Amino acid sequence: MARRIFVRYSIPMRIIIATGIYPPEVGGPALYAKGVKESLERSGHDAPVVLFGGLRKYPSGVRHLLYAIKLWRVASGADAIFAFDTYSVGVPATLVAKLRRVPVVIRIGGDFVWESYAERTKDLVPLPDFYRVSRDLNRKERIAFKLVAWMLRHAELAFNTSWLADIWHEPYHLDDSRVHVVENMIGERLQRNTTTDRSILLYGRQIALKNTAAFRSAFEKARADGVDLDLEEGMVPYPELIEKMRASYAVAIPSISEVAPNSVIDALRCGVPFILTKYSGYAEKYKDMGIIVDPLDKSDLTQGITKLADPATYARLCANIAAYTEVRTYDDIAHEMLAISNGGLRKSHI
């Protein structure tokens, strides 16, 4: 149902980059906002960044309104707005775009309502199951759902996987004509460190959805059963994480759900296999380059770790990764988002 856009445009434009975070802050939206901004500027476009900045100190709703005012001022004379978030940035950006009568493209790679609900209640329901039954959402989550639904009706939508678009299609009543897929960046391959260790990296935010406690328990069971691997946990700046990956045995992403984790792409770039939750937009695409596990089943997590420790399995995964040569740049992403925004003005051009 989602359309992939491959048309390239080079007419100089003024594109506003709306984002909640930006380097040196860590996170996918920060990296993508920076990468797309730099790509647009290399092509001769003007791409000012509008950040939340200190607005996080204000209550929800107030900070959204203040951000909309901030964005309104910068968006004067803009040809389009690119937003790298759904709720915090995407909703105000859509409001400003409607008032300015310019296209807005929302980059969608996560689900704020699901994540907020799961972290609040500790009901670790996988994302594909979240909308299948009625949930006891609190006031903030109900408002967020309604605002996101409104945004989805008035913006061009750049999902990073068709997996998430399919999950959202029914509960949000998506308009297929607005749904596009702009896949994540896949960088050039990096040379693997020759002094690799036996560590599985479990890095990321310390939130319930990352499922670290369950994976840690499963890892201890695998070690007790004779698996000769180590577990390394933490959270470090992105450049340091890449260096750690280059020297690691594998990368673990055992989250309750992950839409399109950059850690998988980075592992592939570093030539390193991974363990990945089956509730992911990457589970099917990259199943031959890692071990896919059920994050809610401790025995399956343990079996996944044991499989990864098997020399024959590990060699097969590494060979499959070495044979994978796809590359996608921020130029590709920027050009595809430009094509979508242009289509928002003149549909016949796509």
Wavefront OBJ file of the C-alpha trace (Angstrom):
o trace
v 0.000 0.000 0.000
v 2.850 2.422 0.766
v 4.591 4.026 -2.198
v 8.340 4.301 -2.551
v 9.547 7.540 -4.112
v 12.615 7.651 -6.345
v 12.209 10.921 -8.276
v 15.012 13.479 -7.740
v 14.524 17.257 -7.649
v 17.248 19.924 -7.730
v 15.307 23.227 -7.872
v 16.583 25.368 -4.949
v 14.052 25.461 -2.109
v 13.784 26.661 1.475
v 13.140 23.555 3.585
v 12.618 23.895 7.339
v 14.083 21.044 9.413
v 11.856 20.567 12.474
v 13.353 18.263 15.077
v 13.238 17.668 18.802
v 16.898 16.671 19.066
v 20.035 17.397 17.073
v 23.702 16.392 17.469
v 25.511 16.292 19.828
v 22.303 14.856 21.309
v 22.074 11.100 20.674
v 19.230 9.453 18.764
v 17.988 8.505 15.319
v 15.985 11.733 14.727
v 19.082 13.804 15.567
v 21.267 11.928 13.082
v 18.642 12.021 10.328
v 17.850 15.699 10.799
v 21.552 16.543 10.533
v 22.140 14.207 7.585
v 19.165 15.504 5.582
v 20.013 19.134 6.382
v 23.592 18.722 5.137
v 22.417 16.886 2.015
v 19.904 19.622 1.175
v 22.546 22.309 1.619
v 24.995 20.457 -0.636
v 22.296 20.539 -3.315
v 21.902 24.303 -2.973
v 18.803 24.355 -0.762
v 18.361 26.504 2.341
v 17.655 24.222 5.324
v 17.426 26.010 8.692
v 16.919 23.814 11.770
v 14.209 24.614 14.329
v 14.877 22.847 17.642
v 12.776 22.353 20.729
v 15.718 23.710 22.686
v 14.699 24.685 26.219
v 10.984 24.147 25.601
v 11.034 20.719 27.275
v 10.873 22.438 30.661
v 7.283 23.514 29.938
v 4.211 21.257 30.382
v 2.996 19.174 27.457
v 0.696 21.257 25.308
v 2.315 24.513 26.342
v 5.634 23.474 24.841
v 3.863 22.308 21.689
v 2.231 25.719 21.300
v 5.514 27.543 22.002
v 7.281 25.373 19.456
v 4.591 26.128 16.865
v 5.167 29.853 17.439
v 8.926 29.379 17.118
v 8.457 27.361 13.932
v 5.956 29.889 12.493
v 8.539 32.651 12.654
v 11.259 30.671 10.885
v 8.881 29.153 8.291
v 8.150 32.487 6.616
v 8.917 32.030 2.910
v 9.442 28.261 3.268
v 8.664 25.846 0.441
v 8.170 22.893 2.788
v 8.720 21.593 6.321
v 10.433 18.278 7.108
v 9.607 17.040 10.627
v 11.625 14.285 12.296
v 9.141 13.255 14.969
v 5.408 12.578 15.176
v 3.953 14.023 18.375
v 6.350 16.599 19.809
v 7.448 18.096 16.492
v 5.139 16.644 13.863
v 1.871 17.999 15.278
v 3.076 21.637 15.610
v 4.811 21.383 12.220
v 1.580 20.260 10.562
v -0.339 23.139 12.140
v 2.234 25.682 10.951
v 2.364 24.119 7.468
v -1.423 24.399 7.131
v -1.368 28.033 8.207
v 1.583 28.799 5.909
v 0.011 26.730 3.107
v 3.167 24.718 2.456
v 3.675 20.934 2.326
v 4.892 19.130 5.424
v 6.578 15.726 5.369
v 6.611 13.809 8.657
v 9.365 11.237 9.091
v 7.740 8.407 11.092
v 9.829 5.756 12.792
v 8.173 5.186 16.163
v 4.928 5.228 18.119
v 4.682 7.772 20.951
v 1.306 6.563 22.275
v 2.403 2.911 22.500
v 5.723 3.766 24.114
v 4.121 6.141 26.630
v 1.475 3.571 27.585
v 3.952 0.708 27.955
v 6.406 2.723 30.046
v 3.634 4.032 32.308
v 1.810 0.747 32.899
v 4.718 -1.688 32.412
v 2.281 -3.666 30.239
v 4.906 -4.795 27.753
v 2.597 -5.413 24.829
v 4.317 -5.696 21.422
v 3.514 -2.859 19.045
v 1.657 -5.060 16.473
v -0.764 -6.104 19.257
v -1.247 -2.696 20.864
v -4.138 -1.433 18.722
v -5.947 -4.762 18.435
v -7.847 -4.282 21.691
v -9.013 -1.231 23.627
v -6.386 0.076 26.081
v -6.855 2.081 29.259
v -5.061 5.189 27.996
v -4.608 8.126 30.322
v -5.636 11.660 29.393
v -2.266 12.595 27.882
v -2.187 9.444 25.740
v -5.755 9.953 24.503
v -4.958 13.541 23.519
v -1.736 12.437 21.833
v -3.599 9.792 19.834
v -6.166 12.331 18.611
v -3.523 14.914 17.716
v -1.409 12.363 15.854
v -4.522 11.163 14.006
v -5.217 14.769 12.976
v -1.620 15.213 11.843
v -1.767 12.038 9.741
v -4.787 13.391 7.846
v -3.053 16.649 6.894
v 0.609 15.751 6.274
v 2.617 13.702 3.804
v 3.888 10.652 5.684
v 7.382 9.207 5.234
v 7.367 5.926 7.175
v 10.746 4.247 7.529
v 9.131 0.818 7.101
v 5.928 -0.478 5.555
v 5.689 -2.638 8.724
v 4.772 0.384 10.858
v 2.518 1.852 8.164
v 0.567 -1.416 8.087
v 0.177 -1.402 11.891
v -1.134 2.172 11.849
v -3.376 1.771 8.814
v -6.539 0.661 10.598
v -6.424 2.463 13.982
v -5.441 5.777 12.398
v -7.491 5.314 9.191
v -4.510 6.227 7.018
v -5.112 7.791 3.623
v -3.067 5.619 1.251
v -2.379 8.593 -1.013
v -0.400 10.227 1.812
v 1.591 7.139 2.805
v 5.149 6.727 1.515
v 8.132 4.626 2.582
v 11.527 6.305 2.917
v 13.849 3.638 4.230
v 16.699 4.300 6.634
v 20.229 5.215 5.704
v 22.649 2.308 5.142
v 26.181 3.651 5.254
v 29.382 2.397 3.699
v 30.868 -0.726 5.245
v 33.439 -0.315 8.001
v 36.458 -2.524 8.498
v 35.989 -4.902 11.386
v 38.531 -4.640 14.172
v 40.951 -7.548 13.970
v 41.216 -7.682 17.778
v 37.577 -8.662 18.277
v 36.426 -9.839 21.696
v 33.639 -12.174 22.814
v 31.220 -9.497 23.920
v 27.578 -9.080 22.973
v 26.708 -5.385 23.157
v 23.447 -4.475 24.887
v 23.474 -0.693 24.551
v 20.602 1.796 24.605
v 18.155 3.751 26.747
v 17.292 2.268 30.129
v 13.536 1.936 29.633
v 11.222 -1.017 30.146
v 10.600 -1.507 26.419
v 14.288 -2.275 25.835
v 13.747 -5.524 27.770
v 17.265 -5.519 29.194
v 16.414 -7.331 32.437
v 14.880 -10.286 30.592
v 17.820 -10.486 28.189
v 20.310 -10.278 31.066
v 18.544 -13.161 32.808
v 18.499 -15.224 29.598
v 22.194 -14.499 29.084
v 23.047 -15.724 32.598
v 21.153 -18.944 31.845
v 23.076 -19.402 28.570
v 26.374 -18.821 30.405
v 25.392 -21.399 33.014
v 24.726 -23.831 30.161
v 28.261 -23.348 28.835
v 28.044 -20.421 26.406
v 31.444 -18.702 26.347
v 30.380 -15.106 25.655
v 30.379 -11.873 27.645
v 27.659 -9.221 27.962
v 28.541 -5.532 27.817
v 25.919 -2.937 28.726
v 25.759 0.838 28.796
v 25.108 3.950 26.741
v 27.893 5.873 25.004
v 28.181 8.566 22.295
v 27.553 7.281 18.777
v 31.191 7.378 17.512
v 32.313 5.357 20.536
v 29.480 2.875 20.027
v 30.575 2.273 16.442
v 34.129 1.536 17.600
v 32.772 -0.884 20.178
v 30.677 -2.616 17.503
v 33.708 -3.048 15.242
v 35.436 -4.989 18.024
v 32.411 -6.904 19.330
v 31.133 -10.431 18.775
v 27.510 -9.373 18.231
v 24.873 -6.737 19.005
v 21.657 -7.387 20.962
v 18.338 -5.611 20.293
v 15.869 -7.705 22.363
v 13.278 -4.911 22.776
v 9.586 -5.640 23.124
v 9.332 -3.987 19.684
v 11.702 -2.002 17.459
v 10.468 -0.472 14.211
v 13.727 -0.028 12.281
v 16.617 0.039 14.761
v 19.724 1.844 13.574
v 21.734 -0.603 15.692
v 20.946 -3.344 13.182
v 22.186 -1.217 10.271
v 25.309 -0.246 12.201
v 25.987 -3.885 13.059
v 25.755 -4.791 9.352
v 28.129 -1.938 8.486
v 30.597 -3.315 11.033
v 30.225 -6.905 9.778
v 28.723 -8.041 13.094
v 25.711 -10.376 13.584
v 22.873 -9.454 15.933
v 20.045 -10.771 18.065
v 16.794 -8.971 17.192
v 13.233 -8.998 18.476
v 10.756 -10.647 16.123
v 8.504 -7.602 16.570
v 10.448 -5.412 14.180
v 10.236 -4.057 10.679
v 13.721 -5.518 10.168
v 13.014 -9.049 11.429
v 11.991 -10.383 8.030
v 14.342 -8.265 5.928
v 17.501 -9.190 7.825
v 16.589 -12.604 9.224
v 19.542 -14.265 7.449
v 22.079 -11.948 9.088
v 21.068 -12.329 12.719
v 19.110 -14.397 15.215
v 15.426 -13.460 15.514
v 13.909 -14.063 18.974
v 10.666 -13.706 20.893
v 11.425 -10.998 23.495
v 8.641 -12.231 25.779
v 9.955 -15.815 25.931
v 13.018 -16.211 28.162
v 13.754 -19.692 26.825
v 13.729 -18.378 23.254
v 16.091 -15.571 24.251
v 18.431 -18.134 25.798
v 18.240 -20.357 22.721
v 19.004 -17.358 20.520
v 22.156 -16.593 22.501
v 23.177 -20.249 22.320
v 22.656 -20.322 18.544
v 24.743 -17.194 18.140
v 27.583 -18.811 20.091
v 27.652 -21.799 17.722
v 30.723 -21.403 15.441
v 28.987 -22.759 12.327
v 25.934 -20.520 12.783
v 28.114 -17.521 13.508
v 30.238 -18.107 10.405
v 27.112 -18.381 8.236
v 25.709 -15.116 9.575
v 29.021 -13.318 9.037
v 29.203 -14.607 5.459
v 25.674 -13.393 4.728
v 26.528 -9.971 6.129
v 29.701 -9.792 4.023
v 27.628 -10.511 0.899
v 25.145 -7.734 1.673
v 26.194 -4.622 -0.242
v 23.192 -2.270 -0.262
v 24.021 1.376 0.434
v 21.578 4.241 1.049
v 22.781 7.750 1.743
v 21.281 10.830 3.323
v 21.208 12.207 -0.224
v 18.774 9.420 -1.125
v 16.587 10.209 1.877
v 16.645 13.970 1.240
v 15.789 13.553 -2.441
v 12.914 11.202 -1.661
v 11.496 13.587 0.937
v 11.845 16.437 -1.553
v 9.928 14.405 -4.107
v 7.165 13.784 -1.568
v 6.960 17.471 -0.644
v 6.855 18.440 -4.320
v 4.053 15.951 -4.820
v 2.192 17.672 -2.017
v 2.154 20.743 -4.279
v 1.850 19.128 -7.698
v 0.723 15.496 -7.531
v 1.198 15.028 -11.280
v 4.991 15.243 -10.838
v 5.164 11.871 -9.051
l 1 2 3 4 5 6 7 8 9 10 11 12 13 14 15 16 17 18 19 20 21 22 23 24 25 26 27 28 29 30 31 32 33 34 35 36 37 38 39 40 41 42 43 44 45 46 47 48 49 50 51 52 53 54 55 56 57 58 59 60 61 62 63 64 65 66 67 68 69 70 71 72 73 74 75 76 77 78 79 80 81 82 83 84 85 86 87 88 89 90 91 92 93 94 95 96 97 98 99 100 101 102 103 104 105 106 107 108 109 110 111 112 113 114 115 116 117 118 119 120 121 122 123 124 125 126 127 128 129 130 131 132 133 134 135 136 137 138 139 140 141 142 143 144 145 146 147 148 149 150 151 152 153 154 155 156 157 158 159 160 161 162 163 164 165 166 167 168 169 170 171 172 173 174 175 176 177 178 179 180 181 182 183 184 185 186 187 188 189 190 191 192 193 194 195 196 197 198 199 200 201 202 203 204 205 206 207 208 209 210 211 212 213 214 215 216 217 218 219 220 221 222 223 224 225 226 227 228 229 230 231 232 233 234 235 236 237 238 239 240 241 242 243 244 245 246 247 248 249 250 251 252 253 254 255 256 257 258 259 260 261 262 263 264 265 266 267 268 269 270 271 272 273 274 275 276 277 278 279 280 281 282 283 284 285 286 287 288 289 290 291 292 293 294 295 296 297 298 299 300 301 302 303 304 305 306 307 308 309 310 311 312 313 314 315 316 317 318 319 320 321 322 323 324 325 326 327 328 329 330 331 332 333 334 335 336 337 338 339 340 341 342 343 344 345 346 347 348 349 350
